[in-house]
Amino acid sequence: MRYLVPLYERIHAELAERGRLGWLEPEFARLTDPKRYDPPAADAWQRVKGGDRLPDRGRATLQALAEWRENTARDQDVPRGRIARDDVLIDIARSQPKSRAQLGQMRSVRGPLIDRHGDRLLELVAESKKTKPPVAAKRGRQVTLNAAGEALADALSAVIRLRAEEVDLNPASLASRKDLARIASGEAAHDVLAGWRAGLVADELDALASGRSMLRVEQGRLAVRGD
């Protein structure tokens, strides 16, 4: 705190001087939203690496196991891994054990876990057979571009670099390569970017992607010009 308060005051004053305090509001709203840090326990399985590659029955079991682990960890105020590691949940979901003996034959499942939670783990496996397999939440669309699309993404990247230089920001803070690939594939920049980023560069990116503007070299410098 000794250094954070003066640093905050300095950054706040600089943002105010540049007229950028409005940029903070949506960023802070997102970062201070309690839901961001307290997701539903039923969705905990989606944070287990490899869970989305399990077959339907395995995903149903993993959802039950991960929800149990999440709630148990919260109740005991300990890290999830203290209750059971991710690889343990994946192995149980894949193997579908029906007895303590079968649990004990699994290399990843240690004795103490079986002693403390073996019966409950087997109950969860059995109960999950009666539930509908969950579907993973849709993540950001993955885009594969052809050569022409990659070239357009490069041109969009040039616009980002120009505007970042003007406002004294790192280009990556305005748009990522994945963002530019989505725009190059046909998505509107206003749908890809949000908040102050959209206000700063979305119109210009859409204009270039739609052919309403172009890149030109003027006096040895790259520039964006409209029709």
C-alpha positions, 0 to 999 in steps of 0.5 A: 500500500505504501507504493500503490496509493501514490502510484494510483494518484499519479496514474489517475492524474495522468489519465484525467489530464489526457481525458481518458478517465472514462476508459476506466469505468467499463474496465473496472466494472468488469474487474470488480464484478463479483460474478467474475470471481464466484462462478457457479460450481456446476460450471467448474468442470469447464476449467478442468483441462481436457474435460471437453474431450471426454465422451458424453458420459465422462463429461457428466461425471466430470461435472459432478466431480468438479462441482463437488470439489469446488463446493468442498474446497469453498467450505474448507477454504482450501485450494481445489488441488488440496481436495483432488487434482485435475488429473484425478477427476479426469481419470475417474470420469474416464474410467467410471469406477464402481468400487473402492477396489477399482478406485485403488487400481487407478494410478492417479488416485492416492490412498488418502483420497480414497480413505477420505472421499472414496464413497462419495466419489463412487456415489457421484460416478453412479449418480452422474449416469442419470444426468444429461451430459453438459455442453461446454460454453462457447468460446471466442470463435476460432478463425482460420484465414487464407492468404488473402485474409492474413494479408487483410489482418496485416493491414488491420494491424497496421491501422492498430499500430498507427493509432496506438502510436498516436495515443501512446499505447501498446498496440496489443492493448487495442486489439489482439491478432485473434481480434483482427482475424475475426474482423478480417473474416467478416465480423464487424469490429464493433462486435469484436472490440468493446468499450473504449477500444471500439470507440477508438479504432472500430470505425476505422477498422470496419472502413478498411475491411469493407474497402471504404478506406485504404492504406497509403504511403505519404512522404515515407509514412503509412497513412489511412485515407478514405474514399 
